[in-house]
Amino acid sequence: MKLDLLVFGAHPDDAELGAGATIAKEVATGKKVGIVDLTRGELGTRGSAEIRDEEANKAAQILGLAVRENLKFADGFFVNDKTHQLKVIEVIRKYRPEIVLCNAVEDRHIDHAKGAELVSDACFLSGLVKIETTFDKQQQRAWRPKAVYHYIQWKNLEPDFAVDVSGFMDKKMEAIKAYSSQFYDEKSDEPETPISSKNFFDSVDYRARDLGRLIGTKHAEGFTIERKIGVRGVFDLI
């Protein structure tokens, strides 16, 4: 299956938190969108890997994803080396996305920056014909996405561009709520974490509203770039 947009996350819920409304918007326009989680989030303080699996599947249905899969790398301990790069290359060549979104280049959780670097490197290497990979016993063709963009997570990084996601925040928040083991629940007796507070949950919306204010819309999601963006003409910027 060929995808238009492939979104990577170091953990289940990363993609929803960083780019959930953008994903929902692209799905609504008819784009085929998928998510690949690098780990199962098994080191998370709350819940378990099995619970996260169920939550990720529920979120995928809410967002209308064409596909979601998990590479089952070791949470907290995966590295950007040849073994991991080849696994990511295989999935890039499998889905042949035009655009890849992935973790923030700098963030509180060490897996986020590692995931960003790993996916970015794999996107480049995936275009080299002398790197051989197979899927279902068939040799894969080289494929390099046209662009790699990084969504913003815990740290409030300055975005290089913002996507107007007005009208799609409800879908994003619904997908985030699918991870009930991880986020605010006043009835939960699980240990408190930095992302389980009501303040964090509320911040997802008010950060999007604040960025939307800056670009003259109701809500927006921000992204950073690896290389300059080109446009056909100045009116494409409106």
Helices and strands as residue ranges (DSSP letters): E 5-9, H 14-28, E 33-39, H 49-63, E 67-73, H 82-95, E 99-102, H 110-125, E 134-135, E 138-139, E 147-151, E 161-164, H 169-177, H 198-215, E 220-225, G 234-237
